[in-house]
Amino acid sequence: MKRLLLITLLLSFTIVSSQNEVTPNYDLAAKFSPKNIAKMVHSTSVNPNWLKLGNKFWYQYKTTHGSKYYIVDADRRTRKELFDNDKMAAWLTEITKDPYDAKHLPRFNFKFVKNETAIQFRVTSKEEAESKDKKGKKEKKVYHFEYTLGANGLKVLSNDKAPKEDWKKWANIAPDSSIVFFSRKFNLYWMDKENFLKAVKDEKDSTIVENQWTRDGVKNYGYGGYGRGLDNEEIEKRKDDRFPVRGYWSSDSKKFIYQKTDSRHIKDLWVINSVAKKRPTLETYKYHMPGEKEYYKREVLIFDIPTKEINKLKLDPEEQQYISIFSKRRKPSSLRDDFRPILLLSEKGKIYFHTISRDRQSLKICVADINSGAVQVLIEDKTNTYFYETKPVYLIKNETQMIHWSERDGWGHYYRYDINGNLLNRITKGSFHSDNINYVDEKTNTMYFTAHGFDNSIDPYYEHTYKISLTGGTPRALNPGNFNTSSRPSDNHKYFVNNYSRVNTIPKSELRSSDGSLVMNLETADLSSLFEAGYQFPEPFKAKADDGITDIYGVIYKPFDFDENKKYPLLEYVYPGPQTESVNKSFSQRMDRLDRMAQLGFIVITLGNRGGHPDRSKWYHNYGYGNARDYGLADKKYVAEQLANRHSFIDINKVGIYGHSGGGFMSTAAILVYPDFFKVAYSQAGNHDNTMYNSWWAETHYGVKEKENKEGEVEWMIDIDKNPSLAKNLKGKLFLVTGDIDNNVHPGATIRMANELIKANKRFDFMLLPTQRHGFGNMTEYNFWLRADHFTKHLLGNNESSVDMNHINNQIPQSR
């Protein structure tokens, strides 16, 4: 009897244990692949294409019923369809003989013409016609249409194809179109308008007259040319091509400003594409690493168009510093223009720019005379950590005043100066982060800007738009609410489109006026198919950092078949900052890294950490200065423990961590610094050894010091903590992944990590993805299932034995 009772109890325990176990759900993860999401989620925001006349814009919005096109007249408070989809489908069918219906129109690229009363666009039909360019060959017939808004039909303008626009890849056109610059063999060339128009028609026209301006340009010390990304074979093939030369124009088209950089003495770095062609190809590029004595030598040149003289700004090219020239902001209505020269900020013969010292601790706002090149320092800011976020000055009052952004009191704020650099007043102040200026209305002395954290009752990362007097005062929110927002203003900021959502709400869009009043509701995203598939919103949370004081904000993602009676392993998706944090604030269609991972049978969390996002205080953002490996790890661990205390469904003894780039670096550091807490890690494209990462990032965040050695030579000292030095600490299951031609975070960083693990006699997994850069491109889906296998094997006990990745194959027609 006792034996029978024992067996019954054991069976009962086994059944209960089995019921409480989590089994991997690959099918649910496959259901929410990027391809499937694209079928279920379409438009989630309104992107206004502001017109030049009046306060009008058009936009496209796609739902499960297809795309519709609208035109909005903000002044009249009207929103109408740009055309009737049914009628447009009928017109196109009648003319092209290709069948269309209202839900399945071709993809349009509109150009507004005739004082914005009509649109022109092209449609390619299935009909084949003899080519005008290539005799004897047939091509798809093209229709160039014009539609007058409100009309009852389409006008066929021609059957000409859209002109080739290869010139956009190399031509830098003066504001008055009189001259065009480009680079050839690292020298500056120019052609006049007549010859440029020949090139637009046919780049190989033998009658085109080109003029060579400079003759001293060489590779790595020239005037434009090809950048990183070409291999040895491609360089040889394109050695005589035209390439872009980027620079700044004076508004009268008489001056062209170019920053010339000498990097000949900077050491080379290489990546090899082993599978690109018959013979592996080599890509060679200049890459400065932290602490190296050699540095980029920068000079700013002034090209005088009428006289063909070249002058220089009076700057020392030997000084190791960054130089950034300020330009005019483009009006929202010009963003779709083909012709968009970059204009100098000033229209009065001045060049405004800033310099930042190599150690990133000294910032100078400067102005130079465009004729003499004489330089004057207007404003100087200093810090004991680093300047990360910087903004150009904003000129107002006919260039007699300027607005400067600074974190000098620990928060990002705006200050008003006279044109000589004398402080007039601060505009914003308080424990919040002022962000970007959208517009300054000089008639009303009003500045419109975005900010984070002004309303301390909501998530400090949520962005809102505010207005404030140039003399200071209390900002007034124009789109308040417990949402993250993104505003798209008109040229004069009389109106702005406000897109808003949270990770747990359906995105909505509306039109507001400059006083904040609602003009009209525009759209609500159609997520019906997503919800039908079983989607559930994630949940935002707030916890404490490891200091027990600092608020940390995050999001928790659960499986859509979540059972509160089960214990789930915990996965953390991480990015340490300090550029950003891997925490979504708005609803996102990118679900492969978060929602989708949860469907496998995990609780997935993302959270910030001290030293993370710059949209909080400078203290928060600069917390990791000098310790860019370990600074965020304690917060990641402590927040996980807090969540386990709150939620019984989290198994704190099964914690995994993963991330990409800085997140790959952090996930490996986590499993080595806290080897008894983080049991499994998946590390993608990580900068594990920052002694070989780019100097800007490492020197900024670790801190670099200038010293003189015994011989009186300048040296740059930096102390960098590296993941490979901790290889001996590995206890858990680590998977390292990198692309083999990553020219951002070099694959050598991951290989060095692997090398030290091998020396320490550790078992780990390693994958080199062929032909992949820093992002994994067409191998992203393959990488997802590698990651799925790794975590389900080591945290859920699943051993996937199939050679084929069937969940990828199931989405590909097997027709061959």
RABELDA-V184170 format. One record per residue. RES is the residue in one letter. SS is DSSP state (hx for helix, st for strand, lp for the rest). Layout:
# RABELDA-V184170
res: [RES RES]
ss: [SS SS]
This chain:
# RABELDA-V184170
res: [M K R L L L I T L L L S F T I V S S Q N E V T P N Y D L A A K F S P K N I A K M V H S T S V N P N W L K L G N K F W Y Q Y K T T H G S K Y Y I V D A D R R T R K E L F D N D K M A A W L T E I T K D P Y D A K H L P R F N F K F V K N E T A I Q F R V T S K E E A E S K D K K G K K E K K V Y H F E Y T L G A N G L K V L S N D K A P K E D W K K W A N I A P D S S I V F F S R K F N L Y W M D K E N F L K A V K D E K D S T I V E N Q W T R D G V K N Y G Y G G Y G R G L D N E E I E K R K D D R F P V R G Y W S S D S K K F I Y Q K T D S R H I K D L W V I N S V A K K R P T L E T Y K Y H M P G E K E Y Y K R E V L I F D I P T K E I N K L K L D P E E Q Q Y I S I F S K R R K P S S L R D D F R P I L L L S E K G K I Y F H T I S R D R Q S L K I C V A D I N S G A V Q V L I E D K T N T Y F Y E T K P V Y L I K N E T Q M I H W S E R D G W G H Y Y R Y D I N G N L L N R I T K G S F H S D N I N Y V D E K T N T M Y F T A H G F D N S I D P Y Y E H T Y K I S L T G G T P R A L N P G N F N T S S R P S D N H K Y F V N N Y S R V N T I P K S E L R S S D G S L V M N L E T A D L S S L F E A G Y Q F P E P F K A K A D D G I T D I Y G V I Y K P F D F D E N K K Y P L L E Y V Y P G P Q T E S V N K S F S Q R M D R L D R M A Q L G F I V I T L G N R G G H P D R S K W Y H N Y G Y G N A R D Y G L A D K K Y V A E Q L A N R H S F I D I N K V G I Y G H S G G G F M S T A A I L V Y P D F F K V A Y S Q A G N H D N T M Y N S W W A E T H Y G V K E K E N K E G E V E W M I D I D K N P S L A K N L K G K L F L V T G D I D N N V H P G A T I R M A N E L I K A N K R F D F M L L P T Q R H G F G N M T E Y N F W L R A D H F T K H L L G N N E S S V D M N H I N N Q I P Q S R]
ss: [lp hx hx hx hx hx hx hx hx hx hx hx hx hx hx hx hx hx hx hx lp lp lp lp lp hx hx hx hx hx hx lp lp hx hx hx hx hx hx hx lp lp lp lp lp lp lp lp st st lp lp lp lp lp st st st st st st st st lp lp st st st st st st st st lp lp lp lp st st st st lp lp lp hx hx hx hx hx hx hx hx hx hx hx hx lp lp lp lp st lp lp st lp lp lp lp lp lp st st st lp lp lp lp st st st st st st st st st st st st st lp lp lp lp lp lp lp st st st st st st st st st st st lp lp lp lp lp lp st st st st lp lp lp lp lp lp lp hx hx hx hx lp lp st st lp lp lp lp lp st st st st st st lp lp st st st st st st hx hx hx hx hx hx hx hx hx lp lp lp lp lp lp lp lp lp st st lp lp lp lp lp st lp lp st lp lp lp lp lp lp lp lp lp lp hx hx hx hx hx hx lp lp lp lp lp st lp lp lp lp st st lp lp lp lp lp st st st st st st st st lp lp lp lp lp st st st st st st lp lp lp lp lp lp lp st st st st st st lp lp st lp lp lp lp lp lp lp st st st st st st st st lp lp lp lp lp st st st lp lp lp lp lp lp lp lp st st st st st lp st lp lp lp lp hx hx hx lp lp lp lp lp lp lp lp st st lp lp lp lp lp st st st st st st st st lp lp lp lp st st st st st st st st lp lp lp lp lp st st st st st st st st lp lp lp lp lp lp lp lp lp lp lp st st st lp lp lp lp st st st st st st lp lp lp lp lp lp st st st st st st lp lp lp lp st st st st lp lp lp lp lp lp st st st st st st st st st lp lp lp lp st st st st st st st lp lp lp lp lp lp lp lp lp lp st st st st st st st lp lp lp lp lp lp st st lp lp lp lp lp lp st st st st st st lp lp lp lp lp st st st st st st st lp lp lp lp lp lp st st st st st st lp lp lp lp st st st st st st st lp lp lp hx hx hx hx hx lp lp lp lp lp lp st st st st st st lp lp lp lp lp lp st st st st st st st lp lp lp lp lp lp lp lp lp lp st st st st st st lp lp lp lp lp lp lp lp lp lp lp lp lp lp lp lp lp lp lp lp lp hx hx hx hx hx lp lp st st st st st st lp lp lp lp lp lp lp lp lp lp hx hx hx hx lp lp lp lp lp lp lp lp lp lp lp hx hx hx hx hx hx hx hx hx hx hx hx hx hx lp lp lp st st st st st st st st st st st lp hx hx hx hx hx hx hx hx hx hx hx hx lp lp lp lp st st st st st st st lp lp lp lp lp hx hx hx lp st hx hx hx hx hx hx hx hx lp lp st st st st lp lp lp lp lp st st st st lp lp lp lp lp hx hx hx hx hx hx hx lp lp lp st st st st st st st lp lp lp lp lp lp lp hx hx hx hx hx hx hx hx hx hx hx hx hx lp lp lp lp lp st st st st st lp lp lp lp lp lp lp hx hx hx hx hx hx hx hx hx hx hx hx hx hx hx hx hx hx hx lp lp lp lp lp lp lp lp lp lp hx hx hx hx lp lp lp lp lp lp lp]
